[in-house]
């Protein structure tokens, strides 16, 4: 990891276990703060939007906390931005889970139900297939590049961007399911890096490194 202690703002909109992402980032060397302070968010080297639960409830809570504009501004600023699980889904334009709740629209596209076949939700470890293996967020996830990358999922929906090139990683779960996304400075994962043992913690460490260099 590069030297330095970057300030990373973890958006606190009062729903779900937001502390787990903040604590995991702190363990990777960041000055990670759970915050709803727009000034601190604007000053941070990087911004993280975590989330668990239902899309509509999370969007309502984010807007109720006045953090939807802060999230938009952070994503548009060019600073490193990370969305996790439902936080990733919130970056999309809309979700089939709640058609009445518009998303942030940072990633054009829709969150759709996983195709019928396997048990829903997917609650398991699954193997990542990297679409953009040179992405800095994927550096050093495993000691040997030939080894599989296993990460942990709890979800019933996945993001389907308008541009397939935005998909950074997939998994197989009855069909190909999108698992991570890259759009300019924004990176987002459907899986939980903070629950994904060493590969997940290394991914968070990579985000800290990116924020340090930024």
N, C-alpha and C positions, 0 to 999 in steps of 0.2 A: 504494500500500500504506500502511496506517496505521502510525504510529510505534510502536516497542516491539519487544522481542525475546522472544517467548513461548517458554517451554520446552515442547518437543514430544517425547514419549517414543515412539520407534519400537521395538516389541516385538522383542527379540532371542531367538529360540528355536532358533537355530543351524541353519537350513535355508534354502537358496535365497540369492539375492543381495539381502540385506536392506539392504546399504550404499547401493544405488542410490537408494532412496526417502529415506534419511536425508540423503544428499548433495544431492539435489534440493530438499528442504525447507530445508536450510541455505542454498542459493543464493537462496532466496526470503526470507531474512531471519530464519529461525527459529533458536533454539538447539536444534537437533534432535539428540537423543542416542539411539544404539542401545543398548538397555539391557534387562536382566532384573531390575533392582532394583525390588522392589515399592514401596519408599518413594518412589523417584524417579517411578515411574509414577503413584503416588497424588498427588504434588505437581505433576505436569505440567499445563499449561493445556489440552493436547490430546494424544490418543493415536492412533497409527497402527499398524494390523496389516497388513503386507504379506505376500505369499506367492507362491511359484511351485512348480510340480511337482504331485504327487498329493495329493488331498484327505486321504486317510487318513494318509499319511506326515506331512503338515503338522500334522494334529490330534494325532497321537501325539507329535510333537516339541514342540508347544505345551504339551500336558499334562505331558510329561516334564520340561519346564523349569519347571513350576509356574505358567505364565502364563495358563492358562485362567481361573482365578479373578480374576486381575488384569484380564484383558480384560473379563470380565463386570462387575466393579466399575466399571471406567472407563466402559463403555457405559451402566450404570445411574446414573452420577453426574450426568448432564446435561452433562458437558463434551464439547466437540467430539471426535468419534471418526471416523476414516477407515479403511475397509478397502479393500485394493487387490488385484485379481486373485484368487488363491486365498485371500488374506486376506478378501476379500469373500465368497467361497463358504463360508468357515469360520464366518461369522456366521449362516448358515442352520441349520435344524434337522437336516438330513440331506443326503446326496448320493448320487445313483445310481452315482457312480464307486466308492464303497465303502460299502455299506449297513451294514457292521459298525462303522463309525466315526461316532459321533454328532457333530454339529456343536455350536456354541455356543448355538444357539437364540435368538440376539438378534433375528433377523428370522425370524418364523415362516414356514415354507415349505421347499421342497426345491430342491436343485441338480440339474438334469436335463440329459441329453444334448441338444445342438443337434439339431433334427429332421433326418432324413435328406434328402439332396439335394445340398447344396454340399459342397465338399472340407472334410474335418475333419482336423485342427483349422483354425479360422479363424486364419490368420497374415497379417494385412494391416491397412492403414488402412481405416477405415470411417467413414461419416458419421453423426453423432449426430442423433437426433430427440428434442428435449427435451419431456418430459411436464410438467415443472414449471419453465418457463423463468425464473421469478422466484426460484428457489432461489439463495441467495448464493454457492453453489459454482459457479454457471454465469455469474457476472458477468464481463464483459470477456474471454470466451474468444477472441472474434474482434473486430477493430476495427470492423467493420460488422455489425450484427445480422442483416443479410440474407445475409451470407456463410455458407457451410457450415462446420460444425465437424468436422474430421477428427481421429480419435484412433486409437491403435495397439492391436491385439488379438493375443493368442496364447492360444487356449482352444478346448476341445471341449465345454464345458458352460456353462450359464447359470442364474442364479437365477430361480426361479419362486415368488414370495411368495404366501402365502394371500390377502393383500389386494392387489389390483391397484393400489391407490392408492399403494403403497410404491414402485412403479417410477418412477424419475425421468427415465430416458432409455432409448431403444431404438436398435437398428440393424436394417437389413434384410440378412439373409444366408440366402437361400433362403426364409426366413420371418421374422417379427418376433422378434428376439432381445433379451432384456432386457440393458441395458448399465450401468445405474446405479440406485441405490436411495437413498431417504431415509425414515428412520423416526426421528422426533423429532431428537435430537442426533447420530444415526448416519447417516453418508453413506458409500456404498460404490460402487466402480467395478469392472466386469469388465475394462475396458481398463487399460493402463499409462499413467498420466499422466506419469510420469518419462521415458517413451520417446515421448511424443506431441508433441514440439516445443513451439511457443509455446502452443497451447491447453492442453496438459497442464501446462506449467509455470505458466500463469496459474491453472489450477484449484488447483494446490498453493499458489500465492500467495494465492488466496482462502481456503484452509484456514488459512493462517498469519494472515490478517486476522481470520478468525472467532475463532481462538484468542486473538489480541491483544485483541479486544473482550470476549471472555469473561472 
